[in-house]
Every structure is written in C-alpha cells, then in structure tokens.
Amino acid sequence: MGDVSGAKAEIDRLWGNQSDSRTGPKAKLTGRQVARRAIGLADQNGIHALTMRSVAHALGVSPMALYTYFPGKNELIEVMVDETFTEPSLTSEMAGGWKERLIVVAERNWSLLMHHPWLADVEGFRPVLGPNVIAKYDFELSALEGVGLSDVEMDLVLATVLNFVRGAAKTKLDAAAAVHRTGQADDVWWRERGPLLAKVLGDRYPLAQRVGAAAGAYYDAPGDPDLGFRFGLERLIDGIGLMLPRQSPRSE
C-alpha cells in the first residue's frame, strides 16, 4: 500500500491547499515564490547544481526556513516544473488543422526546453500533477480532439510527440554542454579527429564514411541549427496522419 499521507501532501503542495500551521509572524514567502527563484538558479547553473542551501542564499533566508515549504529538493523541483508551465505561450490559441496544431505544440515545448534546459533532465515517467501541468495537458489534447482518435490514442500520440521533442532537445542541449565543458566547438573537434579516424578506418565501412562525410559537410555549412528537430517532427507528423480516418472532418 502506498503512502496516502505523502500523496495528499504532494497534491496539497502543488495545488496550494496547505494549511499554514506555523506559529509566529506570517511567512514572507510563498512556496511558488521559492520555486520561481529556484527556476532562475536552475536556468543559470543547471538542476544538478541546485541545492536547498543555494536557493535559501538567493532568497536571503536560512536553509532551514525552506523546509517549512518543501521537505526536500525533489518536492521543490515538482513545484518548479509546474511553475514553468505558467508561461502563456504554452496555452495560447492555435489555428489550422490537426497537423498545424500539433506542430505548434511541439515547437512550444521545444522553446520551453531551450529556455529551461534543466527540464530535460528532470521530467520522468510519472508526471507532476500540478494545476499548470494539467492545464497544459488538457490544452495540448485539444490539438487532437475530433480527428477520429480514441481517447487512449490521443494520449499516446501526444506523449509520442512530447517524448520526441524532449529527446531531440536533450541531444542539442548535451552537445551545447560538451562545447561549454571543453571550450571546443564541434567543427574544430571533428577537424582534429576526422583525418585520424579516416586513416584508422582505411577502406573499412565505406558507407559510413561516405554518409558521415556528406553529413559533416552539410552541418558545417550555415543552415538550420534545428534541422534534426524539424526533420524528425515532420516525419513523425506524417506517420501520425496514416492512422487517422480518411473521412475525419478535422483530419487536415
């Protein structure tokens, strides 16, 4: 049997239903204010560098004061995730058919991850059940309402798109982190290793060498820095279209 009291505390914390049993002067901060300050720190330094102590220092309070709002860092992160989903662009009106709407959903989530890279490191299998997460989920499902999918299929399609966006974003963010960590741009890294690798390979793996050389030349040229994301998204949307009923009134 699960921890029912823990589940209730989690929901109350996310939905603002906590009763303030503390004695003494009224608290100067709210849990959401703490979370917003923590988001700023995570945006700057990454989620792994975030500690209760660093958040407390940024707020000018003692570390122990934060534990009146959150039992620990994991609970703080849950509210941080929900708080990032308050951005109005995530739920502003979408126009067009299902394809256009689903592309907008993907692009908005891509932009969210680019602005808050730490989200790609913390979003896991179990969702944060906060008000903004639920509102975002409800809104994004509307992109697929009435296209001929069952409720389960709607959930699966949305999850597939969001998982793709998260994976593509993680790839780009990890590459950027490698550049920052090493101080060496990707093109320089490849120029140093390409000739050495070609010498080691000789005539082996000709297909990999041919395609790799073509791809490398393409990526080195000025172009769309998000080509992988856009190419994959278009192919994914095409595949989703194959499962829709042809006579659906909103299938285009």
N, C-alpha and C positions, 0 to 999 in steps of 0.2 A: 504494500500500500504506500502511496506517495505521501509527501509532506504537504497536507492540506493547508496547514497554517502558513507554510512557506509560500504556497501558491497564492493564497489570499493576500499576503503581504506584498508579493510581486505585483498583482493586479492593482491593489490599492496604491502602491507607489507610482505605477505608470499612469493611472487614471486620476491621481490627485485626491484619493479618498482617505488618506491617512488622517487619523485623529491626532491632534497635537497634545500629547500627554506631558510635555515638558513643563517644568515649573520655572518661575523666574521671568525675566524680560522676554518679550516677543522676539522670535528669531529675526535677524536682519536679512536673511537669505531664504530663498525657496529652493527646493530640490532642482527645479528646472533652471534656476539661475546658476546653480552649481554646475549643472550639466552643460550649459551654454559656455561657461568659462572653460570647462574641460574640453569641449569641442575645439575651441581656439587653440589650446595647447596641443591637442592631438593633430590638428591640421599642420601645426608648425613642426612638431618633433616626432610624430608617429605615435601609434597607440601603445607600443611596447615601452616607450619612454615615459608614458603617463603613470603617475603614482598618486595616491591619495595625498601624500605629502606635497607633491608639486602643485596639485590643484589648490590645496589649502594655502600654500605660499602665495600663489597668484591672487587668491581672494583676500589675503591678509587675515586669515584666521588660523587657529591651531588645527593640526591634523585630526585631533580627536573630535573637533566640532563637526567635521564632515560625517562622522559615524552616526550622528543623530539623524542624518538624511539617508545614508546608504550603509548597509552592513559591510560592504567592501567594494573593490574596484569593479567586479563583474556586474553588480547591481547598478553601479554608476554608468557603466557602458550601455546597459539596456536602455536607460533613460536618454543617454546621448544619442543612440541610434534613433529612437523615436523623435527626439528633438530635431534631428537633421531633416526629418520628413515634413517639417512645418513649412518648408520653402514653397511659396505659392506656385512657382512654375511647375511643380510636380503634379498639381491637380487643376491647372488652368484648362479651359475648354479646348477640345480637339475637334478639328474639322476633317472632312473627307471620309472615304470608305474605311473598311477594317485594316487594309494594308497601311494606309497613311497614318491611321491612329496608332497602330501597333509600332510603326517606325518611330513615331513621336514618343511613345512610352519608352522605347529602347534608348533613344537619343537623350531623353531627360535623365534617365538613370545613369547613362554614360557620363553626362555632365556632372551629376551629383557625385559620382565616384572620382572624377577628376578634381573636384573641389574639396572633397573629403576622402583622400586616398586610404585612410585608415579603415574606412567602412569595408573595403575589400578584404581586410584581414580579420574582421570580427563577425560578419554575417555568416551564420552557420545554418544547420538543418532546422533547428527549432526557431520559429520567428519570435520577434519581440511583440508581445500582444498589447502594445500601446495604442492610444487613440489616433495618433498620426499614421502609424503603420497600417492600422485597419482602414482608415480613410483613404490612404494611398492605394491599398489593395482593392477596395471597392471601386475607386475611380478607374484604375487600370483595367479591371474586368469589364468596364463599360465599353472598352475598345472592341470587345468580342461579343457583346450582347446582341442577340438577334441574327447571328451569322450562320446558325444551324448546328452549333456545337452543343453537346450536353454540358451540364454544369461541371462535371468532372473533367471533361475535355477542355473547357475554358480555363480551369485551374492549371491543368497540365501544360497547355500552350503558353500561358502567361509565365509559369515557372520556367519553362524551357527558354523563353526569350530572356528573362532576367538572369538565368544562370549563364547563358551565353554572354550577355553584357558583362557580368561580373568576371567571367573567365578572361574575356578579351581585355578588360580594364586591368586585371591583375597582371597580365602579360606585359602590357605597356608600362604599368607602374613599376614592376620589377626591373624592367630594362632601364627605366629612368633612375631607379635606385642604384643599379650597378654602375651607371655613369657617374652618379654623385659619389658613390663609395670609392671608386677607383680613380676618379678625376680624368678618365679617358673616354672620349666619345666612341660610339660603336664603329664608325667608319675607320678610325685610327686603329682600334683593336683588331678589326678584320684585315687591314692593310699589313699589319705586323705578322699576322698568323696565316693569312691566305697563301702566300708563296711557300711557306714552310710546310703547310698541310698538303699543298699540291705536290711538293717534292716527295713527301712520305707516301702519298697515295699512288703516284705513278699512273699506271693505266687501270688501276682498280676503280670500281664504282663510277664508270663513265657517266651514267645517267645522273647520279647525284652531283657530280662535278659540273655537268653541263647546266642543269637546272639551278644549282646553287650559284653558279657564276652569273646567270641571267638575272636571278632574283636579287643578288647583291648589287649588280649594276643598276637595276631598277630602283632599289631602295636608296642608293647613294645619290640618285638624281633628285632634284627638287620635285616634290609631288605631295600627295595627300598623306599627312603623317598618320592618319587614322584609317588607312586603306584596309588593313586587316579586319578592323571592326566593321566597316561599311560593306566590304565584300561578303563577309560571313553573314551579316544581318540580312542582306538581300537574298542570299541563298536559303537562309532559314525561313524567311517570309514566303519565298516561292514554294518551299516544301509544305508549309502550313496550308497554303492555298489548295494543295492537292487533296486535302482531307475534307474540304468544305463541300456541302451540297451545291451542285451547279445552279439550282434554282433559288438559292437563298437571296432574299431581296436586298441584303446588305453585304453581299459577298465580294463586291468590287469597290 
